[in-house]
Every structure is written in C-alpha cells, then in structure tokens.
Amino acid sequence: MIEIVSAQTFIVKLIFSAAAGLLTYFTFALSDNAWVRNMHHYMTFVMLPPIACAITHVISGNLALSLGMVGALSIIRFRN
C-alpha cells in the first residue's frame, strides 16, 4: 500500500534529518576531533542526512526501484 505524505510532512522530515546531522557534527567537534572542523565535513554532515532521507522516502514504496538501487550500489561496491 502506498502511503501519501504531504509536502509539509516531507519538509519536516528533511529539516529533522538535517538537524540530526548538525547535532552529530557538533558532537564530533566538541569532543576534540580536529579532522571534523572544516567546511567540507560540515557540509557533508548537514547535506548527507536529508539526501539519504529523500532517497529512502522515494524508493520505499516501489519494490522494483528498491531492488535497482541495491543492484547499483552493489556494482559500485564491488568495482572499488
């Protein structure tokens, strides 16, 4: 059964995932991890959770698309 989610709910999910990434960044930064204190890591911690949330939300209702993503990621994994 396909769940229809409103745009407001989807935006709230993205905001919460970005906030969780930001909290993770600050946790690493406050625990004296020097490798995390640059702009590239900051942007990764802020942007990656909403992107992952959007991708999992899109493929959650479609079995064929989910299997295709698993196949594509396994090709990338074994190629590296």
DALIN-V453879 format. One record per residue. PHI is phi in whole degrees, -180 to 180 (* if undefined). BURIAL is b if it has 9 or more other C-alpha atoms within 8 Angstrom, else e. Layout:
[[PHI BURIAL] [PHI BURIAL]]
This chain:
[[* e] [-87 e] [-92 e] [-94 e] [-111 e] [-72 e] [-65 e] [-66 e] [-65 e] [-65 b] [-64 e] [-65 e] [-62 b] [-66 b] [-66 b] [-66 e] [-69 b] [-66 b] [-66 b] [-66 b] [-65 b] [-66 b] [-64 e] [-64 b] [-59 b] [-66 e] [-63 e] [-66 b] [-68 b] [-78 e] [-95 e] [61 e] [-95 b] [-71 e] [-69 e] [-92 b] [-90 b] [-142 e] [-67 e] [-66 e] [-69 b] [-60 b] [-66 e] [-65 e] [-67 b] [-86 b] [-90 b] [-66 b] [-61 b] [-66 b] [-65 e] [-64 e] [-64 b] [-65 b] [-66 e] [-67 e] [-68 e] [-70 e] [-89 b] [-69 e] [-98 b] [-128 e] [-66 e] [-64 e] [-66 e] [-63 b] [-66 e] [-65 e] [-67 e] [-63 e] [-64 e] [-65 e] [-69 e] [-71 e] [-64 e] [-64 e] [-64 e] [-77 e] [-77 e] [-83 e]]
